[in-house]
Amino acid sequence: MLSYLLRRLVISVPVLLAIIIVSFFLMRFAPGGPFDREKAFPPAIEKNLRARYHLDEPLAAQCLRYLGGLATGDLGASMKYPDLTVAEIIAQSLPVSMVLGLLALAIALAAGLPAGIIGAVRKGAWPDHATMTLSMLGISVPTLVIGPLLILAFSFGLAVFPSGGWGGAGQLVLPSLTLSAPFAAYIARLARSGMLDALSRDYIRTARAKGLSEMKVVLRHAIREALLPVISFVGPAAAAVMTGSVVVEKIFDVPGMGRHFVNGALNRDYPLVLGCVIVYSILIVIFNLAVDLGYGILDVRVKYD
């Protein structure tokens, strides 16, 4: 397994490099620029700004300069926040997004997995219908609607939780519930379909024929295969929630990385956007590798050469 991990990590390097280069040129080719304003800068000032950020160089030279900085751990200086480097912005905002994302993912797993498994075991009964109805609502209703509804109910109505901000334990509840809702819905549907598929296998019928109770059949034999589609979904989903959701962060005034990513794209803050892309890509690689390892643990048929 160690050789497999090393091989995957080596393969990930050119993949990340390709993502960085493609993202670099896509940002440069997008309409607009970092110094486009309603009131334009005087030509001399704009020329100095472009020289400061090396935007007056050819694109190939800019790309090589950026890659050289990355090799030394330098993500560059933000064009929107000139007093901060991109590394400082990410260091401030990424932990916030990761805490919120981990809590939302834990809630989604805690709610979605049991609901999906119970729905599959009680197929056609009211728990199954309730699971499918709630999961459909969770997928269909956007967080842009769920967040304000939770604020109306629990902040203004019951006055149990604060409506926004960051720092206290109570301020984590509503944004994490809002962010977890669609992921819990997807996990419930995937767990249900995976469990239904597992329960139709021959070895499950053999286990039942031997007299095992339904609970033992589910927990000892079917649960491993039922979790495979959930694991495949949770890997990329974890990277997504841990790098921030701009909608949730905007509604609840959470100082996470998602807001910086969107603001950087709108302001053509090239270094900030590329820094966020790099972080997201690294997390995707890490969690996809974790998914592959999870497959080997859950499915004995998976072997690592």
C-alpha positions in Angstrom: 0.0 0.0 0.0 2.9 2.3 0.7 4.1 2.1 -2.9 0.6 2.8 -4.1 0.4 5.9 -2.0 3.8 7.1 -3.2 2.8 6.5 -6.8 -0.4 8.4 -6.4 1.3 11.3 -4.8 3.9 11.5 -7.6 1.1 11.4 -10.2 -0.7 14.2 -8.4 2.2 16.6 -8.9 1.8 17.0 -12.7 -2.0 17.1 -12.3 -1.8 20.0 -9.8 0.7 21.7 -12.1 -1.7 21.4 -15.1 -4.6 22.8 -13.0 -2.5 25.8 -11.9 -1.3 26.6 -15.5 -4.8 26.2 -17.0 -6.3 28.3 -14.2 -3.6 31.0 -14.7 -4.3 31.4 -18.4 -8.1 31.2 -17.9 -8.0 34.1 -15.5 -5.8 36.2 -17.8 -8.1 35.5 -20.8 -11.3 36.4 -18.9 -12.8 39.8 -19.8 -11.8 42.7 -17.6 -8.8 43.3 -15.5 -7.7 44.0 -11.9 -7.5 47.7 -12.4 -10.8 48.2 -14.3 -12.9 50.7 -12.3 -15.9 52.9 -13.0 -13.4 55.8 -12.6 -10.3 54.8 -14.5 -6.8 55.3 -13.0 -4.6 57.9 -14.6 -2.4 56.1 -17.3 0.8 56.7 -15.3 -0.6 55.1 -12.1 -2.0 52.1 -13.9 1.3 51.6 -15.6 3.1 51.6 -12.3 0.5 49.2 -10.8 0.9 46.8 -13.8 4.7 46.9 -13.4 4.4 46.2 -9.7 2.4 43.0 -10.3 4.5 42.2 -13.4 1.4 42.4 -15.6 3.4 44.3 -18.2 5.4 41.1 -19.0 4.4 38.5 -21.6 2.0 35.9 -20.3 4.5 33.1 -20.5 7.0 35.1 -18.4 4.3 35.8 -15.9 3.4 32.2 -15.6 7.0 31.1 -15.1 7.5 33.8 -12.5 4.4 32.6 -10.6 5.5 28.9 -10.8 8.9 30.0 -9.5 7.3 31.7 -6.6 5.2 28.6 -5.8 8.3 26.5 -5.7 9.5 28.7 -2.8 6.0 28.7 -1.1 5.1 32.3 -2.3 1.5 32.6 -3.4 2.0 36.3 -4.3 0.4 39.5 -3.0 -3.3 40.2 -3.3 -4.3 43.0 -5.7 -7.5 43.7 -3.8 -5.9 43.7 -0.3 -2.4 45.2 -1.0 -1.4 45.0 2.7 -1.9 41.2 2.8 -0.3 38.3 0.9 -2.5 35.6 -0.5 -0.9 33.1 2.1 -2.0 35.4 4.9 -5.6 35.7 3.6 -5.9 31.9 3.2 -4.3 31.3 6.6 -7.0 33.5 8.2 -10.0 32.2 6.3 -9.3 28.6 5.6 -9.5 27.4 9.2 -12.9 29.1 9.5 -14.2 27.3 6.4 -12.7 24.0 7.5 -14.3 24.1 11.0 -17.7 25.0 9.4 -17.2 22.4 6.7 -16.2 19.6 9.1 -19.2 20.3 11.3 -21.6 20.4 8.4 -20.1 17.1 7.0 -20.5 15.4 10.4 -24.1 16.5 10.6 -24.8 15.4 7.0 -23.3 11.9 7.7 -25.1 11.6 11.0 -28.4 12.4 9.5 -28.1 11.0 6.0 -26.6 7.6 6.6 -29.1 6.3 9.1 -32.0 7.8 7.1 -30.9 6.1 3.9 -30.2 2.7 5.5 -33.5 2.7 7.3 -35.3 3.7 4.2 -33.7 0.8 2.2 -34.4 -1.8 5.0 -38.0 -0.5 5.2 -38.5 -0.1 1.5 -42.0 0.9 0.6 -43.0 1.7 4.2 -43.4 5.2 5.7 -39.7 5.6 6.8 -38.7 5.1 3.2 -41.3 7.6 1.9 -40.2 10.1 4.6 -36.5 9.7 3.7 -37.2 10.2 0.0 -39.4 13.2 0.6 -37.0 14.9 3.0 -34.0 14.2 0.7 -35.8 15.6 -2.3 -36.6 18.8 -0.3 -32.9 19.0 0.8 -31.7 18.7 -2.8 -34.4 21.0 -4.3 -34.4 23.9 -1.8 -31.2 25.9 -2.1 -29.2 27.1 0.9 -30.1 30.6 -0.1 -33.7 29.7 1.1 -32.8 27.4 3.9 -30.5 29.9 5.7 -33.0 32.7 6.0 -35.7 30.3 7.1 -33.5 29.0 9.9 -32.7 32.6 10.9 -36.4 33.4 11.0 -37.3 30.3 13.1 -34.4 30.1 15.5 -33.0 33.7 15.7 -36.0 35.9 15.4 -38.8 33.5 16.4 -37.4 31.3 19.2 -34.3 33.5 19.9 -32.2 30.4 20.5 -29.2 30.9 18.2 -27.6 34.1 16.9 -28.3 35.1 13.3 -24.7 35.5 12.2 -21.2 36.3 13.1 -18.3 34.0 14.1 -16.5 33.1 17.3 -19.0 31.5 19.6 -20.3 27.9 19.7 -23.9 29.1 19.1 -22.9 30.9 15.9 -21.8 27.6 14.4 -25.2 25.9 14.6 -27.3 27.6 11.9 -24.6 27.9 9.2 -23.6 24.3 9.7 -27.2 23.1 9.5 -27.7 25.2 6.4 -24.6 23.9 4.7 -25.2 20.3 5.7 -28.8 20.1 4.3 -28.1 19.3 0.6 -25.2 17.0 1.5 -27.3 15.1 4.0 -30.0 14.7 1.3 -27.5 13.3 -1.3 -25.9 11.0 1.3 -29.4 9.6 2.3 -30.2 8.8 -1.4 -26.8 7.2 -2.0 -26.9 5.2 1.2 -30.4 4.0 0.3 -29.5 2.9 -3.2 -26.3 1.3 -2.0 -28.1 -0.6 0.7 -30.8 -1.8 -1.7 -28.1 -3.0 -4.1 -26.3 -4.8 -1.3 -29.4 -6.5 0.0 -30.1 -8.0 -3.4 -26.7 -9.9 -3.4 -26.5 -13.7 -3.2 -24.4 -13.6 -0.1 -27.1 -11.6 1.7 -29.7 -14.3 0.8 -27.3 -16.9 2.1 -26.9 -15.1 5.4 -30.6 -14.8 5.8 -31.0 -18.5 4.9 -28.6 -19.4 7.8 -31.0 -17.7 10.2 -29.2 -14.4 10.9 -31.5 -11.6 12.1 -32.1 -8.7 9.7 -30.1 -6.3 11.9 -27.0 -8.7 11.8 -27.4 -9.1 8.1 -27.4 -5.3 7.6 -24.7 -4.4 10.1 -22.3 -7.3 9.5 -22.6 -8.0 5.8 -24.5 -5.3 3.8 -23.3 -2.1 5.4 -19.8 -2.3 3.9 -21.0 -2.4 0.3 -23.7 0.1 1.0 -21.2 2.7 2.1 -19.1 2.5 -1.2 -21.2 5.1 -3.1 -21.4 7.3 0.0 -17.6 7.2 0.3 -17.2 8.2 -3.4 -19.4 11.2 -2.8 -18.0 12.3 0.5 -14.4 12.7 -0.9 -15.1 15.6 -3.3 -17.9 16.9 -1.0 -15.5 17.3 1.9 -13.1 19.3 -0.2 -16.0 21.5 -1.3 -17.4 22.2 2.1 -14.0 22.8 3.7 -13.1 25.5 1.2 -16.2 27.5 2.0 -19.7 28.1 0.6 -20.1 31.7 -0.4 -23.9 31.7 0.0 -23.8 30.4 3.6 -20.8 32.6 4.5 -22.6 35.6 3.1 -25.9 34.9 4.8 -24.4 34.3 8.3 -21.5 36.7 7.9 -18.8 34.0 8.2 -15.3 35.1 7.4 -14.4 32.0 5.3 -12.5 31.3 2.2 -15.5 31.0 -0.1 -16.2 34.7 0.1 -12.6 35.6 -0.7 -12.6 33.3 -3.7 -15.7 34.9 -5.2 -14.6 38.4 -4.4 -11.2 37.7 -6.0 -12.9 36.4 -9.2 -15.1 39.5 -9.4 -12.2 41.8 -8.8 -9.8 39.9 -11.1 -7.5 39.4 -8.1 -5.4 36.8 -10.0 -3.1 35.7 -7.1 -6.0 35.3 -4.6 -8.1 33.2 -7.0 -5.1 31.0 -8.0 -4.3 30.6 -4.3 -7.8 29.4 -3.6 -7.8 27.1 -6.6 -4.5 25.5 -5.4 -5.9 24.9 -1.9 -9.1 23.4 -3.3 -7.1 21.2 -5.8 -4.8 19.9 -3.0 -7.8 19.0 -0.9 -9.4 17.2 -3.8 -6.3 15.1 -4.3 -6.0 14.3 -0.6 -9.7 13.3 -0.2 -9.8 11.3 -3.5 -6.8 9.4 -2.2 -8.6 8.9 1.1 -11.6 7.6 -0.9 -9.4 5.0 -2.6 -8.0 3.8 0.7 -11.5 3.7 2.1 -12.5 1.4 -0.8 -9.7 -1.0 0.2 -11.0 -1.1 3.8 -14.6 -1.6 3.0 -14.3 -3.9 0.0 -12.0 -6.9 0.4 -12.0 -7.3 -3.4 -10.0 -4.1 -3.9 -6.3 -4.8 -3.9 -3.4 -2.3 -4.1 -0.5 -3.6 -6.2 
